[in-house]
Amino acid sequence: MSKPRYRRRKEDRPREITEAAYQAFAEKGYAATRVEEVAKRAGVSKGLMYLYFKTKEDLFKAVIRRVVVPRVDSLMTQSAKTDLSAEEFLRGPFTAFLKKLPGSPVSVVVRLMVSEGWRYPELVEFYWDNVISRGLESVRGLVERGIAVGEFSRSPVSEHPQLFIAPAIMAVLWKLVFDAHPLDSDRLIDTQIELLLGQLKSEA
């Protein structure tokens, strides 16, 4: 038996509020978005929204948890359970993950971090703790796994996992700033991964 309509509606409220917040942040930016507007978009009163999210900062953190964190979680789970070699995983699932980022909802969050993060260090730190640091740790773990079994050699590349995510970040920023001059982001990502793997394998 399905749940009564009002029960389903109540359970859906946090998701609906978060989606409304994402749309508002995407259109107006973080600073210009007002809590009242988010409540109106979500079809709830301001007072009711505060029962779920106490501050605008909480709303933005909820957007990060909904839009970005599940993607990182999925990648980390795949990386931990895969039977692929480190090279195969980096060429396959990891590269596919990077290619999905430009133009995705994640790019909106990245734009907000770049344009307004300097004014809100708490949100930047939250993004670092829940997204960037975990993504870098996943890449570092893959490279170390490859070194341990002799696939890769230790080199400056192995010390800088940021190099693996750099082309995706560049592609996101390029699209935001130079959208009138299209970039083949898939080819850019493929090229960077090939260069990095070539360096890691050169001495192995």
Secondary structure as UniProt FT lines:
FT   HELIX           5..28
FT   TURN            30..32
FT   HELIX           35..42
FT   HELIX           46..52
FT   HELIX           56..67
FT   HELIX           69..81
FT   HELIX           86..89
FT   HELIX           90..94
FT   HELIX           95..99
FT   TURN            102..103
FT   HELIX           105..116
FT   HELIX           117..119
FT   HELIX           121..127
FT   HELIX           128..132
FT   HELIX           133..148
FT   TURN            149..150
FT   TURN            156..159
FT   HELIX           162..177
FT   TURN            179..180
FT   HELIX           185..201
FT   TURN            202..203
//
